Amino acid sequence: MIASATLVETVSGATTKACRFCGAGLQRTFVDLGMSPLCETYPSPADLNHGEVYYPLHVYVCEKCFLVQLEQYESAENIFSDYLYFSSYSDSWLKHCESYCDKMTKRFGLGRQSFVVEVASNDGYLLQYFGQRNVPVLGIEPAANVAKVAVEKGVPTLVQFFGTQLAKQLAAEGRDADLVLGNNVLAQVPDLNDFVEGLKILLKPQGVLTLEFPHLLRLIEHNEFDTIYHEHFSYFSLLTTVRILEAHGLKVFDVEELSTHGGSLRVYGCRAEDRTHQVEPAVRELIAEEERAGLGLAAGYETFALQVKQTKWELVNFLLTAVREGKSVAGYGAPGKSATLLHYCGIGKDLIEYTVDRSPYKQGRFLPGSHIPIYHPDRIRETKPDYVVILPWNLKDEIMEQLQFIREWGGRFVVPIPKVTID
Ligand SMILES: [Zn+2]
C-alpha cells in the first residue's frame, strides 16, 4: 500500500510536497540517495525469486521550519506491523536504558504511585527496568510480534499506533502519565502534529516528557547519511524540535547529548504552563551551537550532499582494491542502516561476500536489495575473512572487542563512517 504524498498548491499553481510539520512547500533538496528497498524487510530464500519494491530516498529541508524530511512512500502499517528489530540484542543499548531508568527515577522521584508510559516500547527492553523498581508501566507498540515478547516478559503492552485518539482514551481512563517517553520514535511518525499533540494529552499537569532521537547536527557533522532510510521520515535539530513542541503547548526545559546512534539528543519537555521546571542553560547553548553551524539558515544545509558522495567514492575504491588483490571481505551486522549505505554505494555480494548478525530472526535471510546473505556470527571464525566491514559503526567499539580473534589470522576491521578507516 503506497501512501500518496501530501500536495500543496504553490503561488504559480504547480503542486509540490508539503512540510510534515508546518505545511510549507518543500523544494530544497538536502540529499538525494537514489532508490532503495525498505531497510527492515529481510527477504527469506523463498522471496529471492520475487521482485522487490524500491522507493526514492530523496530528502528535503523545509525552508520555513528547517525540518529535514522524506516523503512518506509506504504506509506505517506496512512498515511496522511485522518489524524485525528487537532492541534487546545490543548490550550497550541495554546499559543505556538501565541508566536512563535510574536517572529518571531519582530526578523526578518516581515510585509505586507513579505511572510511566513508553511510546514505541518495542519488546519491553526499557520498561522492564522500571518494573524492577516497582514503578507501574505501560508500553504502546504497534508491531504485534514484538509486543508479544514484551507481554511474555511481564511488561503490559497495548498493540496500537500512538496519536491523539489513543492519548485521549488513556487520559479518560485516568491513565495519564508522570513520565512519557519516546526513544527513537519521533523520526518514524508520519503524522507528527497528531503524535506530539497526543504526547501532551497523555501528560499529567506536572508530568515530564523525554524524547530521544538522532541529532541532525551530528548526522551532518559525522556524515551519518546511512541513518537516512524510509522508516525515518524526519530528522531533527533542537531548534526545530523546540518549535514543534511549542506549537503543541509543550516547552523544552532541558537537553542532553548522548553518544547513541552516532549522536542523539534527549530532550526533556513539560506542559508550557508548568512552572516546576526551570529552562536549563543547556537548551540555549545547544541552540546557539546549531545556529553557528548554520542550521538556522537554508544555506547551512547545502554542503552535506557533496560530503556523502565523497564517502561513496572512498568506500567503493577501498573494496575494489581489496577484491582485486584477492582479499576476502565479510560484513558484521545487518542493521537497517546498511541498506542505505550498500544501495547508495552500489555494493553487492561481489564486494562483500556475506554478513553476520546476532539476531536469530535475521540469520538465514538476506539484506534487502543487495541480497548479501546473513549468517550466524560463527561464520567469521570459520571463513577467516581478511576484512570485516562493521555495518553498525555506532557499535564499533563493542563489536571490535567481541571480534578481537580476527587478529589471529591478520584480519582487519573496516569502519565506513564518518570516513573509511581500516583498523
Ligand atoms: Zn516546515
Residues whose N, C-alpha, C, O or C-beta is under 5 A from the ligand:
A	BS01	ZN	C19 F21 C22 G23 A24 C62 K64 C65 F66 L67
